[in-house]
Amino acid sequence: MTPITLFRDDWLWVVSKPAGVPTQADRAGTPDLVAALSRHTDYLGVHHRLDQPASGIVLFTVDTRANAAIAQAFREHTIERTYLAVLTGDLDGPERWAAPIDGRPATTHAAPLGRGAGLSAAQLRLETGRTHQIRRHAAQAGLPLAGDRRYGADQSHAWPRLALHAAALAVTHPGTGTRYRWTAPLPDDLAPLWRRAGGVDDPHL
């Protein structure tokens, strides 16, 4: 398991994790991202998580001084998170999915970037960050993610991995006030399905 560092300074550490790696330790004892990174820093603050079968960007703090600002940014939804996904079915145009999750408000914005072979290449933006939000909203919309073993029903084995990638994240740096934005390209184990669904190799995020 080799996460890719996108940014690191005295405040933040931003990495791109592979699919199949849990953000934090699970009951099965699978090697996790937090344990791997903690070997290389005295402190690692966890503020959000990415589903184990998904790939892409995860943000950590490496100094407690950053915690309050980053926690507030997540609460106030000022951290921009953009995902790429392959949906099963046709996403004809932009949609706003706003069904509550576990009794709490949740909103996902979905936009088509291509279509092909009964699939849709889509860009998704989160307003909120509920558990499995994109996966649950997509399934409720009748457009489950390819390879989703939990919510994909008959599409659960349409691809060997979950077709979800956290492709971009933007945040205001808690120390400098500078707005940063990082992107992570689609990994090799998802790119072929993305192209089959009509997605371009370098989507504008």
TORPA-4810 file (N, C-alpha, C, O; in nm, 3 decimals):
<nodes>
NODE_1_0.085_-0.118_0.000_0.000_0.000_0.000_0.089_0.124_0.000_0.164_0.149_0.094_M
NODE_2_0.078_0.202_-0.110_0.165_0.318_-0.125_0.082_0.441_-0.158_0.053_0.465_-0.276_T
NODE_3_0.044_0.521_-0.059_-0.026_0.647_-0.089_0.069_0.745_-0.155_0.190_0.742_-0.131_P
NODE_4_0.014_0.831_-0.238_0.093_0.932_-0.308_0.074_1.066_-0.237_-0.038_1.113_-0.220_I
NODE_5_0.184_1.127_-0.195_0.176_1.259_-0.131_0.156_1.367_-0.236_0.234_1.378_-0.331_T
NODE_6_0.049_1.445_-0.219_0.022_1.558_-0.308_0.071_1.690_-0.250_0.104_1.783_-0.323_L
NODE_7_0.076_1.696_-0.115_0.120_1.818_-0.049_0.154_1.784_0.096_0.086_1.704_0.160_F
NODE_8_0.261_1.846_0.145_0.290_1.835_0.287_0.371_1.956_0.332_0.467_1.995_0.267_R
NODE_9_0.329_2.014_0.445_0.407_2.119_0.510_0.395_2.099_0.661_0.364_1.988_0.706_D
NODE_10_0.419_2.203_0.739_0.415_2.188_0.884_0.272_2.182_0.940_0.254_2.160_1.059_D
NODE_11_0.172_2.200_0.853_0.033_2.205_0.898_-0.050_2.088_0.843_-0.127_2.026_0.917_W
NODE_12_-0.035_2.061_0.714_-0.123_1.969_0.643_-0.045_1.860_0.570_0.071_1.878_0.534_L
NODE_13_-0.113_1.748_0.551_-0.060_1.640_0.468_-0.176_1.591_0.382_-0.278_1.544_0.433_W
NODE_14_-0.160_1.601_0.251_-0.263_1.562_0.156_-0.210_1.447_0.072_-0.104_1.459_0.010_V
NODE_15_-0.283_1.337_0.071_-0.237_1.218_0.000_-0.350_1.166_-0.089_-0.467_1.199_-0.071_V
NODE_16_-0.311_1.082_-0.185_-0.407_1.009_-0.267_-0.392_0.861_-0.234_-0.284_0.804_-0.252_S
NODE_17_-0.498_0.800_-0.185_-0.491_0.660_-0.142_-0.541_0.568_-0.253_-0.627_0.606_-0.332_K
NODE_18_-0.488_0.446_-0.257_-0.538_0.347_-0.354_-0.672_0.290_-0.309_-0.707_0.296_-0.191_P
NODE_19_-0.747_0.235_-0.403_-0.869_0.163_-0.370_-0.834_0.039_-0.288_-0.728_-0.021_-0.307_A
NODE_20_-0.924_0.002_-0.198_-0.904_-0.117_-0.118_-0.834_-0.093_0.014_-0.824_-0.185_0.096_G
NODE_21_-0.785_0.027_0.036_-0.715_0.062_0.160_-0.809_0.140_0.251_-0.858_0.245_0.209_V
NODE_22_-0.836_0.094_0.373_-0.920_0.172_0.463_-0.847_0.297_0.512_-0.725_0.295_0.528_P
NODE_23_-0.921_0.403_0.536_-0.859_0.523_0.592_-0.805_0.495_0.730_-0.692_0.532_0.763_T
NODE_24_-0.886_0.430_0.812_-0.845_0.393_0.948_-0.859_0.243_0.968_-0.919_0.173_0.886_Q
NODE_25_-0.803_0.194_1.078_-0.804_0.050_1.105_-0.946_-0.005_1.106_-1.038_0.058_1.158_A
NODE_26_-0.962_-0.124_1.047_-1.091_-0.192_1.050_-1.081_-0.320_1.132_-0.972_-0.357_1.176_D
NODE_27_-1.193_-0.386_1.151_-1.195_-0.506_1.233_-1.116_-0.620_1.171_-1.070_-0.711_1.241_R
NODE_28_-1.102_-0.616_1.040_-1.031_-0.724_0.971_-0.879_-0.709_0.982_-0.805_-0.800_0.944_A
NODE_29_-0.833_-0.596_1.032_-0.689_-0.575_1.044_-0.620_-0.542_0.913_-0.499_-0.560_0.901_G
NODE_30_-0.696_-0.493_0.815_-0.638_-0.456_0.685_-0.541_-0.339_0.704_-0.575_-0.244_0.775_T
NODE_31_-0.423_-0.342_0.644_-0.331_-0.228_0.655_-0.401_-0.099_0.614_-0.459_-0.091_0.506_P
NODE_32_-0.394_0.002_0.699_-0.472_0.123_0.676_-0.384_0.245_0.654_-0.264_0.245_0.684_D
NODE_33_-0.446_0.348_0.600_-0.374_0.470_0.562_-0.319_0.544_0.684_-0.204_0.587_0.683_L
NODE_34_-0.400_0.557_0.788_-0.354_0.630_0.906_-0.231_0.565_0.968_-0.136_0.634_1.004_V
NODE_35_-0.232_0.433_0.979_-0.117_0.363_1.036_0.007_0.383_0.951_0.117_0.403_1.004_A
NODE_36_-0.008_0.378_0.819_0.106_0.395_0.730_0.166_0.534_0.742_0.289_0.548_0.745_A
NODE_37_0.083_0.636_0.748_0.133_0.773_0.755_0.187_0.806_0.894_0.283_0.882_0.907_L
NODE_38_0.126_0.749_0.997_0.167_0.780_1.134_0.311_0.739_1.163_0.373_0.791_1.256_S
NODE_39_0.363_0.649_1.085_0.503_0.608_1.104_0.600_0.719_1.062_0.719_0.710_1.092_R
NODE_40_0.550_0.821_0.995_0.637_0.925_0.940_0.607_1.064_0.996_0.654_1.164_0.942_H
NODE_41_0.529_1.071_1.103_0.498_1.200_1.164_0.466_1.179_1.311_0.417_1.073_1.351_T
NODE_42_0.494_1.280_1.391_0.465_1.269_1.534_0.316_1.283_1.565_0.269_1.236_1.668_D
NODE_43_0.243_1.349_1.475_0.101_1.371_1.498_0.027_1.364_1.365_0.076_1.413_1.264_Y
NODE_44_-0.092_1.302_1.366_-0.174_1.294_1.245_-0.320_1.312_1.287_-0.377_1.227_1.356_L
NODE_45_-0.380_1.422_1.243_-0.519_1.451_1.276_-0.610_1.405_1.163_-0.590_1.442_1.047_G
NODE_46_-0.711_1.325_1.197_-0.805_1.270_1.099_-0.933_1.353_1.102_-0.997_1.362_1.207_V
NODE_47_-0.970_1.412_0.990_-1.088_1.499_0.985_-1.196_1.448_0.890_-1.311_1.491_0.900_H
NODE_48_-1.162_1.358_0.800_-1.263_1.296_0.714_-1.207_1.163_0.667_-1.089_1.134_0.685_H
NODE_49_-1.292_1.084_0.608_-1.253_0.951_0.563_-1.300_0.927_0.422_-1.397_0.989_0.375_R
NODE_50_-1.232_0.838_0.355_-1.271_0.796_0.221_-1.300_0.647_0.228_-1.223_0.571_0.286_L
NODE_51_-1.412_0.606_0.170_-1.451_0.465_0.175_-1.336_0.374_0.131_-1.261_0.407_0.040_D
NODE_52_-1.325_0.261_0.196_-1.217_0.167_0.164_-1.213_0.130_0.016_-1.104_0.128_-0.041_Q
NODE_53_-1.325_0.099_-0.050_-1.316_0.060_-0.192_-1.297_0.175_-0.289_-1.278_0.152_-0.408_P
NODE_54_-1.301_0.299_-0.240_-1.278_0.416_-0.325_-1.131_0.455_-0.324_-1.055_0.414_-0.236_A
NODE_55_-1.091_0.534_-0.422_-0.955_0.587_-0.428_-0.961_0.739_-0.425_-1.067_0.798_-0.442_S
NODE_56_-0.845_0.802_-0.401_-0.838_0.946_-0.414_-0.790_1.020_-0.292_-0.725_0.964_-0.205_G
NODE_57_-0.824_1.149_-0.287_-0.760_1.246_-0.197_-0.817_1.241_-0.056_-0.938_1.240_-0.035_I
NODE_58_-0.724_1.238_0.040_-0.759_1.248_0.181_-0.669_1.354_0.245_-0.548_1.357_0.219_V
NODE_59_-0.729_1.440_0.327_-0.658_1.550_0.393_-0.638_1.519_0.541_-0.732_1.478_0.610_L
NODE_60_-0.516_1.538_0.590_-0.485_1.523_0.732_-0.417_1.649_0.783_-0.360_1.726_0.705_F
NODE_61_-0.424_1.671_0.914_-0.342_1.774_0.978_-0.223_1.707_1.044_-0.231_1.593_1.090_T
NODE_62_-0.111_1.779_1.049_0.009_1.727_1.115_0.054_1.818_1.230_0.163_1.802_1.284_V
NODE_63_-0.032_1.913_1.265_-0.007_2.001_1.379_-0.142_2.033_1.441_-0.237_2.066_1.369_D
NODE_64_-0.152_2.025_1.571_-0.279_2.050_1.638_-0.330_2.191_1.616_-0.450_2.217_1.629_T
NODE_65_-0.241_2.285_1.582_-0.284_2.423_1.556_-0.379_2.431_1.437_-0.457_2.525_1.426_R
NODE_66_-0.373_2.333_1.348_-0.457_2.335_1.228_-0.595_2.276_1.252_-0.685_2.294_1.169_A
NODE_67_-0.614_2.208_1.363_-0.736_2.130_1.381_-0.864_2.211_1.383_-0.961_2.176_1.316_N
NODE_68_-0.865_2.319_1.459_-0.989_2.397_1.474_-1.036_2.452_1.340_-1.154_2.443_1.307_A
NODE_69_-0.944_2.508_1.261_-0.982_2.568_1.134_-1.029_2.463_1.034_-1.126_2.485_0.962_A
NODE_70_-0.961_2.349_1.030_-1.001_2.244_0.937_-1.134_2.183_0.979_-1.220_2.158_0.894_I
NODE_71_-1.153_2.160_1.107_-1.281_2.106_1.155_-1.395_2.202_1.122_-1.503_2.159_1.081_A
NODE_72_-1.372_2.331_1.140_-1.474_2.430_1.108_-1.504_2.431_0.958_-1.620_2.442_0.918_Q
NODE_73_-1.401_2.421_0.877_-1.420_2.420_0.732_-1.505_2.302_0.687_-1.590_2.316_0.598_A
NODE_74_-1.485_2.186_0.748_-1.569_2.072_0.715_-1.713_2.094_0.763_-1.808_2.061_0.692_F
NODE_75_-1.729_2.150_0.884_-1.863_2.175_0.935_-1.940_2.273_0.848_-2.060_2.258_0.824_R
NODE_76_-1.869_2.375_0.800_-1.934_2.480_0.722_-1.933_2.452_0.572_-1.980_2.532_0.492_E
NODE_77_-1.878_2.337_0.534_-1.877_2.291_0.395_-1.803_2.388_0.302_-1.842_2.406_0.186_H
NODE_78_-1.695_2.449_0.353_-1.613_2.536_0.269_-1.497_2.461_0.205_-1.423_2.518_0.125_T
NODE_79_-1.481_2.335_0.240_-1.384_2.250_0.173_-1.451_2.189_0.050_-1.551_2.118_0.062_I
NODE_80_-1.397_2.217_-0.066_-1.454_2.169_-0.192_-1.404_2.028_-0.221_-1.283_2.005_-0.226_E
NODE_81_-1.496_1.936_-0.241_-1.459_1.799_-0.273_-1.528_1.755_-0.402_-1.651_1.761_-0.412_R
NODE_82_-1.451_1.712_-0.499_-1.502_1.672_-0.629_-1.463_1.528_-0.656_-1.348_1.489_-0.638_T
NODE_83_-1.560_1.449_-0.700_-1.539_1.307_-0.726_-1.569_1.276_-0.872_-1.648_1.344_-0.937_Y
NODE_84_-1.504_1.174_-0.922_-1.538_1.116_-1.052_-1.593_0.977_-1.026_-1.541_0.903_-0.942_L
NODE_85_-1.697_0.941_-1.100_-1.761_0.812_-1.079_-1.816_0.761_-1.211_-1.844_0.838_-1.302_A
NODE_86_-1.831_0.629_-1.219_-1.901_0.568_-1.331_-2.033_0.514_-1.277_-2.036_0.425_-1.192_V
NODE_87_-2.142_0.570_-1.329_-2.276_0.531_-1.289_-2.332_0.432_-1.389_-2.303_0.440_-1.508_L
NODE_88_-2.412_0.339_-1.343_-2.479_0.246_-1.434_-2.614_0.305_-1.471_-2.699_0.328_-1.384_T
NODE_89_-2.633_0.329_-1.601_-2.751_0.397_-1.650_-2.713_0.531_-1.710_-2.596_0.568_-1.715_G
NODE_90_-2.814_0.604_-1.755_-2.791_0.731_-1.825_-2.821_0.850_-1.734_-2.935_0.871_-1.693_D
NODE_91_-2.719_0.928_-1.704_-2.735_1.057_-1.638_-2.750_1.159_-1.749_-2.651_1.201_-1.809_L
NODE_92_-2.874_1.201_-1.776_-2.902_1.283_-1.894_-2.855_1.427_-1.881_-2.823_1.491_-1.981_D
NODE_93_-2.851_1.478_-1.759_-2.811_1.616_-1.738_-2.779_1.637_-1.592_-2.787_1.543_-1.512_G
NODE_94_-2.742_1.758_-1.555_-2.710_1.784_-1.414_-2.829_1.751_-1.323_-2.944_1.780_-1.356_P
NODE_95_-2.800_1.691_-1.210_-2.903_1.658_-1.112_-2.856_1.698_-0.973_-2.737_1.697_-0.943_E
NODE_96_-2.951_1.732_-0.890_-2.926_1.762_-0.749_-2.996_1.655_-0.666_-3.118_1.645_-0.666_R
NODE_97_-2.916_1.577_-0.595_-2.971_1.471_-0.511_-2.972_1.522_-0.366_-2.867_1.552_-0.310_W
NODE_98_-3.090_1.531_-0.308_-3.101_1.592_-0.176_-3.180_1.507_-0.077_-3.240_1.560_0.016_A
NODE_99_-3.181_1.376_-0.095_-3.250_1.289_0.000_-3.172_1.282_0.131_-3.050_1.265_0.128_A
NODE_100_-3.238_1.293_0.244_-3.168_1.282_0.373_-3.100_1.146_0.388_-3.146_1.047_0.332_P
NODE_101_-2.992_1.144_0.463_-2.921_1.020_0.493_-2.915_1.005_0.644_-2.866_1.093_0.715_I
NODE_102_-2.965_0.894_0.691_-2.971_0.867_0.836_-3.038_0.981_0.912_-2.997_1.017_1.022_D
NODE_103_-3.141_1.039_0.849_-3.217_1.145_0.913_-3.153_1.281_0.911_-3.203_1.374_0.974_G
NODE_104_-3.041_1.296_0.839_-2.971_1.424_0.835_-2.970_1.477_0.692_-2.964_1.398_0.597_R
NODE_105_-2.976_1.609_0.674_-2.975_1.665_0.538_-2.848_1.624_0.463_-2.739_1.618_0.521_P
NODE_106_-2.864_1.597_0.335_-2.749_1.557_0.253_-2.777_1.600_0.109_-2.885_1.577_0.057_A
NODE_107_-2.678_1.662_0.047_-2.694_1.710_-0.090_-2.571_1.675_-0.173_-2.457_1.701_-0.133_T
NODE_108_-2.596_1.617_-0.289_-2.492_1.582_-0.385_-2.530_1.641_-0.520_-2.645_1.630_-0.562_T
NODE_109_-2.435_1.703_-0.588_-2.458_1.754_-0.723_-2.388_1.663_-0.824_-2.268_1.637_-0.812_H
NODE_110_-2.463_1.615_-0.921_-2.410_1.523_-1.022_-2.420_1.585_-1.160_-2.522_1.644_-1.196_A
NODE_111_-2.313_1.573_-1.238_-2.311_1.626_-1.374_-2.249_1.524_-1.468_-2.145_1.466_-1.435_A
NODE_112_-2.311_1.499_-1.584_-2.255_1.401_-1.678_-2.133_1.457_-1.750_-2.130_1.573_-1.790_P
NODE_113_-2.032_1.371_-1.766_-1.913_1.406_-1.845_-1.898_1.315_-1.967_-1.807_1.333_-2.048_L
NODE_114_-1.987_1.219_-1.981_-1.983_1.129_-2.095_-2.079_1.014_-2.073_-2.118_0.985_-1.960_G
NODE_115_-2.116_0.947_-2.184_-2.203_0.830_-2.175_-2.160_0.728_-2.279_-2.114_0.762_-2.388_R
NODE_116_-2.177_0.600_-2.242_-2.144_0.494_-2.335_-2.164_0.357_-2.271_-2.144_0.341_-2.150_G
NODE_117_-2.204_0.260_-2.350_-2.219_0.122_-2.305_-2.314_0.109_-2.186_-2.293_0.025_-2.099_A
NODE_118_-2.418_0.192_-2.183_-2.513_0.188_-2.073_-2.460_0.245_-1.943_-2.515_0.219_-1.837_G
NODE_119_-2.351_0.322_-1.952_-2.286_0.380_-1.835_-2.277_0.531_-1.851_-2.289_0.584_-1.961_L
NODE_120_-2.256_0.600_-1.740_-2.235_0.745_-1.743_-2.110_0.780_-1.665_-2.095_0.742_-1.549_S
NODE_121_-2.019_0.853_-1.728_-1.906_0.913_-1.657_-1.955_1.041_-1.594_-2.010_1.127_-1.664_A
NODE_122_-1.936_1.056_-1.464_-1.998_1.168_-1.394_-1.900_1.238_-1.301_-1.808_1.177_-1.247_A
NODE_123_-1.923_1.366_-1.284_-1.855_1.446_-1.182_-1.956_1.473_-1.071_-2.070_1.511_-1.098_Q
NODE_124_-1.913_1.454_-0.946_-2.001_1.473_-0.832_-1.936_1.565_-0.731_-1.817_1.553_-0.701_L
NODE_125_-2.016_1.658_-0.679_-1.967_1.750_-0.576_-2.055_1.737_-0.452_-2.177_1.730_-0.461_R
NODE_126_-1.989_1.734_-0.337_-2.059_1.720_-0.210_-2.084_1.856_-0.146_-1.994_1.940_-0.140_L
NODE_127_-2.206_1.878_-0.099_-2.232_1.989_-0.009_-2.217_1.942_0.135_-2.175_2.019_0.222_E
NODE_128_-2.252_1.817_0.159_-2.241_1.758_0.292_-2.155_1.632_0.282_-2.122_1.588_0.172_T
NODE_129_-2.120_1.575_0.396_-2.032_1.458_0.394_-2.086_1.345_0.479_-2.023_1.307_0.578_G
NODE_130_-2.201_1.292_0.443_-2.259_1.181_0.518_-2.196_1.048_0.478_-2.132_1.037_0.373_R
NODE_131_-2.215_0.948_0.562_-2.158_0.816_0.536_-2.210_0.759_0.405_-2.331_0.747_0.385_T
NODE_132_-2.117_0.724_0.314_-2.150_0.664_0.185_-2.247_0.751_0.105_-2.330_0.700_0.030_H
NODE_133_-2.236_0.882_0.121_-2.335_0.972_0.062_-2.351_0.955_-0.089_-2.463_0.937_-0.137_Q
NODE_134_-2.242_0.960_-0.164_-2.252_0.950_-0.309_-2.310_0.815_-0.349_-2.397_0.808_-0.436_I
NODE_135_-2.262_0.710_-0.286_-2.308_0.575_-0.321_-2.457_0.559_-0.294_-2.529_0.500_-0.375_R
NODE_136_-2.504_0.610_-0.182_-2.644_0.595_-0.146_-2.733_0.684_-0.232_-2.840_0.641_-0.276_R
NODE_137_-2.690_0.807_-0.256_-2.769_0.895_-0.342_-2.777_0.841_-0.485_-2.883_0.844_-0.547_H
NODE_138_-2.666_0.791_-0.537_-2.667_0.737_-0.673_-2.762_0.618_-0.684_-2.839_0.608_-0.780_A
NODE_139_-2.758_0.529_-0.586_-2.847_0.413_-0.588_-2.993_0.456_-0.578_-3.078_0.401_-0.647_A
NODE_140_-3.022_0.555_-0.492_-3.159_0.604_-0.478_-3.208_0.669_-0.607_-3.328_0.667_-0.635_Q
NODE_141_-3.116_0.727_-0.684_-3.153_0.791_-0.811_-3.167_0.690_-0.924_-3.198_0.728_-1.037_A
NODE_142_-3.145_0.562_-0.895_-3.153_0.459_-0.998_-3.029_0.451_-1.085_-3.033_0.395_-1.194_G
NODE_143_-2.917_0.508_-1.036_-2.791_0.512_-1.111_-2.677_0.461_-1.023_-2.581_0.535_-1.001_L
NODE_144_-2.684_0.339_-0.972_-2.581_0.291_-0.879_-2.443_0.290_-0.942_-2.427_0.272_-1.063_P
NODE_145_-2.343_0.310_-0.858_-2.205_0.308_-0.905_-2.166_0.167_-0.948_-2.201_0.069_-0.881_L
NODE_146_-2.095_0.158_-1.058_-2.042_0.028_-1.101_-1.947_-0.024_-0.994_-1.866_0.051_-0.939_A
NODE_147_-1.957_-0.153_-0.966_-1.867_-0.215_-0.869_-1.900_-0.188_-0.725_-1.818_-0.217_-0.638_G
NODE_148_-2.019_-0.134_-0.697_-2.056_-0.104_-0.558_-2.115_-0.230_-0.494_-2.230_-0.266_-0.520_D
NODE_149_-2.034_-0.296_-0.411_-2.076_-0.422_-0.350_-2.186_-0.404_-0.247_-2.257_-0.499_-0.215_R
NODE_150_-2.203_-0.283_-0.195_-2.304_-0.262_-0.090_-2.435_-0.209_-0.144_-2.542_-0.256_-0.105_R
NODE_151_-2.430_-0.112_-0.233_-2.553_-0.046_-0.280_-2.581_-0.070_-0.429_-2.682_-0.022_-0.481_Y
NODE_152_-2.495_-0.144_-0.496_-2.507_-0.156_-0.640_-2.602_-0.262_-0.690_-2.628_-0.268_-0.810_G
NODE_153_-2.654_-0.348_-0.601_-2.747_-0.455_-0.640_-2.688_-0.536_-0.755_-2.579_-0.592_-0.742_A
NODE_154_-2.760_-0.544_-0.868_-2.712_-0.629_-0.978_-2.592_-0.568_-1.050_-2.535_-0.632_-1.139_D
NODE_155_-2.552_-0.446_-1.015_-2.434_-0.384_-1.075_-2.311_-0.397_-0.983_-2.207_-0.338_-1.011_Q
NODE_156_-2.325_-0.474_-0.876_-2.217_-0.480_-0.778_-2.089_-0.541_-0.832_-1.980_-0.512_-0.783_S
NODE_157_-2.102_-0.625_-0.934_-1.983_-0.688_-0.992_-1.958_-0.640_-1.136_-1.894_-0.709_-1.215_H
NODE_158_-2.009_-0.522_-1.167_-1.989_-0.467_-1.302_-1.844_-0.424_-1.325_-1.804_-0.404_-1.440_A
NODE_159_-1.766_-0.411_-1.219_-1.624_-0.376_-1.229_-1.556_-0.429_-1.104_-1.620_-0.437_-0.999_W
NODE_160_-1.429_-0.468_-1.112_-1.363_-0.530_-0.996_-1.350_-0.440_-0.872_-1.332_-0.490_-0.761_P
NODE_161_-1.360_-0.310_-0.890_-1.350_-0.217_-0.776_-1.462_-0.116_-0.786_-1.526_-0.102_-0.890_R
NODE_162_-1.486_-0.044_-0.677_-1.586_0.062_-0.676_-1.542_0.173_-0.770_-1.429_0.221_-0.763_L
NODE_163_-1.633_0.213_-0.857_-1.601_0.315_-0.958_-1.621_0.455_-0.902_-1.704_0.532_-0.950_A
NODE_164_-1.544_0.487_-0.798_-1.551_0.617_-0.732_-1.411_0.663_-0.696_-1.334_0.590_-0.635_L
NODE_165_-1.379_0.787_-0.735_-1.246_0.842_-0.714_-1.257_0.986_-0.667_-1.318_1.069_-0.734_H
NODE_166_-1.198_1.016_-0.551_-1.194_1.153_-0.500_-1.086_1.229_-0.576_-0.967_1.217_-0.545_A
NODE_167_-1.127_1.307_-0.674_-1.034_1.361_-0.773_-0.979_1.499_-0.742_-0.873_1.535_-0.791_A
NODE_168_-1.051_1.578_-0.661_-1.004_1.715_-0.632_-1.050_1.757_-0.493_-1.157_1.717_-0.446_A
NODE_169_-0.967_1.837_-0.429_-1.002_1.892_-0.297_-0.941_2.031_-0.287_-0.824_2.052_-0.321_L
NODE_170_-1.021_2.125_-0.239_-0.973_2.262_-0.221_-1.001_2.306_-0.079_-1.108_2.278_-0.025_A
NODE_171_-0.904_2.375_-0.018_-0.918_2.419_0.121_-0.836_2.547_0.141_-0.734_2.568_0.075_V
NODE_172_-0.882_2.629_0.233_-0.804_2.746_0.272_-0.705_2.704_0.380_-0.744_2.649_0.483_T
NODE_173_-0.578_2.729_0.356_-0.473_2.684_0.448_-0.491_2.751_0.584_-0.502_2.874_0.591_H
NODE_174_-0.493_2.673_0.693_-0.518_2.731_0.825_-0.406_2.819_0.876_-0.428_2.899_0.967_P
NODE_175_-0.287_2.806_0.820_-0.175_2.886_0.867_-0.151_3.011_0.785_-0.118_3.116_0.841_G
NODE_176_-0.167_3.001_0.653_-0.133_3.112_0.564_-0.253_3.186_0.508_-0.241_3.299_0.463_T
NODE_177_-0.371_3.121_0.510_-0.489_3.181_0.450_-0.496_3.165_0.299_-0.590_3.212_0.236_G
NODE_178_-0.397_3.099_0.240_-0.395_3.075_0.095_-0.492_2.963_0.060_-0.501_2.863_0.131_T
NODE_179_-0.564_2.980_-0.049_-0.654_2.877_-0.098_-0.575_2.779_-0.185_-0.516_2.818_-0.285_R
NODE_180_-0.575_2.653_-0.145_-0.506_2.549_-0.220_-0.608_2.456_-0.286_-0.718_2.437_-0.234_Y
NODE_181_-0.569_2.400_-0.399_-0.652_2.301_-0.467_-0.562_2.193_-0.523_-0.466_2.221_-0.595_R
NODE_182_-0.594_2.069_-0.491_-0.515_1.956_-0.539_-0.603_1.863_-0.622_-0.723_1.850_-0.598_W
NODE_183_-0.541_1.799_-0.720_-0.612_1.701_-0.802_-0.532_1.571_-0.806_-0.409_1.571_-0.794_T
NODE_184_-0.604_1.462_-0.823_-0.542_1.329_-0.835_-0.601_1.261_-0.958_-0.723_1.243_-0.965_A
NODE_185_-0.518_1.223_-1.055_-0.571_1.161_-1.177_-0.635_1.025_-1.149_-0.605_0.960_-1.049_P
NODE_186_-0.723_0.985_-1.239_-0.784_0.854_-1.227_-0.677_0.746_-1.226_-0.585_0.750_-1.308_L
NODE_187_-0.686_0.650_-1.135_-0.587_0.542_-1.132_-0.607_0.443_-1.246_-0.713_0.438_-1.308_P
NODE_188_-0.503_0.366_-1.273_-0.506_0.271_-1.385_-0.614_0.165_-1.371_-0.662_0.113_-1.472_D
NODE_189_-0.655_0.133_-1.247_-0.755_0.028_-1.230_-0.898_0.078_-1.248_-0.993_0.000_-1.235_D
NODE_190_-0.915_0.206_-1.278_-1.047_0.263_-1.304_-1.056_0.328_-1.441_-1.166_0.340_-1.497_L
NODE_191_-0.943_0.372_-1.496_-0.943_0.448_-1.622_-1.010_0.374_-1.738_-1.083_0.439_-1.813_A
NODE_192_-0.990_0.243_-1.758_-1.056_0.177_-1.872_-1.208_0.184_-1.865_-1.273_0.205_-1.967_P
NODE_193_-1.266_0.167_-1.747_-1.412_0.175_-1.733_-1.458_0.318_-1.758_-1.562_0.340_-1.820_L
NODE_194_-1.382_0.415_-1.710_-1.414_0.556_-1.731_-1.423_0.587_-1.881_-1.515_0.655_-1.925_W
NODE_195_-1.326_0.537_-1.957_-1.327_0.561_-2.101_-1.446_0.490_-2.167_-1.508_0.545_-2.258_R
NODE_196_-1.477_0.369_-2.122_-1.591_0.295_-2.177_-1.720_0.373_-2.155_-1.810_0.368_-2.239_R
NODE_197_-1.728_0.446_-2.044_-1.847_0.524_-2.012_-1.847_0.660_-2.081_-1.936_0.741_-2.056_A
NODE_198_-1.750_0.685_-2.168_-1.746_0.809_-2.243_-1.667_0.921_-2.179_-1.667_1.034_-2.228_G
NODE_199_-1.598_0.890_-2.067_-1.518_0.992_-2.001_-1.387_1.018_-2.073_-1.329_0.927_-2.133_G
NODE_200_-1.340_1.142_-2.069_-1.214_1.178_-2.133_-1.100_1.151_-2.034_-1.121_1.146_-1.913_V
NODE_201_-0.979_1.135_-2.088_-0.866_1.100_-2.005_-0.827_1.208_-1.905_-0.777_1.177_-1.797_D
NODE_202_-0.849_1.334_-1.940_-0.810_1.443_-1.852_-0.929_1.536_-1.830_-0.932_1.646_-1.886_D
NODE_203_-1.028_1.494_-1.750_-1.147_1.577_-1.731_-1.111_1.707_-1.661_-1.025_1.710_-1.572_P
NODE_204_-1.178_1.814_-1.702_-1.156_1.945_-1.639_-1.229_1.947_-1.506_-1.352_1.933_-1.502_H
NODE_205_-1.155_1.965_-1.396_-1.215_1.962_-1.263_-1.212_2.101_-1.201_-1.259_2.119_-1.088_L
</nodes>
